Amino acid sequence: MSSFFNHPVISVDEIIRPTHLQIDLNTLKNNFEKIKAHAAPAKVMPILKANAYGHGLVRTAQLMQDLNADYLGVAVIEEGILLREQGIKIPILVLGGIWGNQIPLFLKHDLTITASSVEKLKQIDQIAASMKVKAKVHLKIDTGMERIGVHYYSAEKFIEESLKYKNINAEGIYTHFANSELRDLSYTKLQLERFNEVLRFYGKHSIELPVRHASNSGAILQMPEANFDMVRPGIMLYGVYPSLETEKTIEVKPALMWKSLVVYFKVIKAGHPVGYGSAWKSDHNIRAVTVPVGYGDGYLRSMTHKAEVLLNGKRYPVVGTISMDQIVANIENDSAYNGDETILIGSDGQNKITVEELAQWAGTIPYEILTNINTRVPRVYIG
Ligand SMILES: *Cc1c(COP(=O)(O)O)cnc(C)c1O
């Protein structure tokens, strides 16, 4: 498990592979503190699923723990177990559902369970009893996502049940928004209304409220009335906004740069095609450089004929089909040398290439760009 999630963590001088991610811990810290200040008095649960959106699960979790984050959120139990094995002590909520025989593992590693049915509560209670522990549970209410969770219109029975088991501490209750990054917040408001309706149960029966949480980045930015007791920032923690139309009410900065080096320089003659499928050629001689990154690293092939890179502060187009391990950039009449820094994501002087741009080139969303930068790319931490 560790080898699957762990990246080689090395310093800049030790880099063997020219292609690497540089993650600025100071920027991550500033982003976290800005979100915290904005959401206060709500607590903050940084979301670290999918290798902390590519930024490295363990290192990001350590930083968040050092910054006194209240809770951590991951998607799957393996991520939670790895964090426990790496010495993370603060509460961790696994946002995904429980599958198969995972409940004993949750309890053994003190991971908080998302409960999404009455049946699951019963199983959790029985196993917790047999292990002589109290299970920490957050109830998942489906207010309009139709993924996991008990529907808002059936939630009363679910909450009642959660209170009845002696070996369960139903310390939290939450829902998830489907469209909170849009300018049009009507559906998010409807979801919020439904969640508030569910929460009235506690007041009606004079039962102490559990920790209520709902907001992902879009809602944190655009709908502060949904902050409740805790917020769950994911993408904005990494300095990327959930969509181009989301209001940027909190200023966060990208924490990650994706860099490589020129490893080859040549002149390509007019009419000589570049790459697989011979899909691109120039009608005049060009100078070109080869950079050792490709879709095998998560530099998506669907960006072919659209992608650009920064070299010595200037933008150049990637030409030919993006292959698994290498790309070629057309520098026309300019000069470049082996070892010149090439930026795939990040800034150099006045120019920058953003995650959003890559997403547009690939026809996807920034989330997918970040989470696709895979384990072959070493992570280097600065700050
Ligand atoms: C991924 C996720 C988040 C964070 O979403 P962002 O849009 O990245 O902020 C919050 N809550 C849940 C349940 C999630 O799955």
PDBQT file of the ligand as one rigid body, heavy atoms in Angstrom, charges set to zero:
ROOT
HETATM    1  C1  LIG A 401     -13.953  16.096  -3.090  1.00  0.00    +0.000 C 
HETATM    2  C2  LIG A 401     -14.877  16.482  -2.026  1.00  0.00    +0.000 A 
HETATM    3  C3  LIG A 401     -14.792  17.750  -1.427  1.00  0.00    +0.000 A 
HETATM    4  C4  LIG A 401     -13.862  18.839  -1.934  1.00  0.00    +0.000 C 
HETATM    5  O1  LIG A 401     -14.336  19.326  -3.147  1.00  0.00    +0.000 OA
HETATM    6  P1  LIG A 401     -13.600  20.573  -3.880  1.00  0.00    +0.000 P 
HETATM    7  O2  LIG A 401     -14.535  20.951  -4.962  1.00  0.00    +0.000 OA
HETATM    8  O3  LIG A 401     -12.314  20.052  -4.390  1.00  0.00    +0.000 OA
HETATM    9  O4  LIG A 401     -13.420  21.602  -2.849  1.00  0.00    +0.000 OA
HETATM   10  C5  LIG A 401     -15.624  18.020  -0.360  1.00  0.00    +0.000 A 
HETATM   11  N1  LIG A 401     -16.495  17.087   0.085  1.00  0.00    +0.000 NA
HETATM   12  C6  LIG A 401     -16.607  15.872  -0.466  1.00  0.00    +0.000 A 
HETATM   13  C7  LIG A 401     -17.610  14.906   0.068  1.00  0.00    +0.000 C 
HETATM   14  C8  LIG A 401     -15.816  15.521  -1.540  1.00  0.00    +0.000 A 
HETATM   15  O5  LIG A 401     -15.945  14.320  -2.100  1.00  0.00    +0.000 OA
ENDROOT
TORSDOF 0
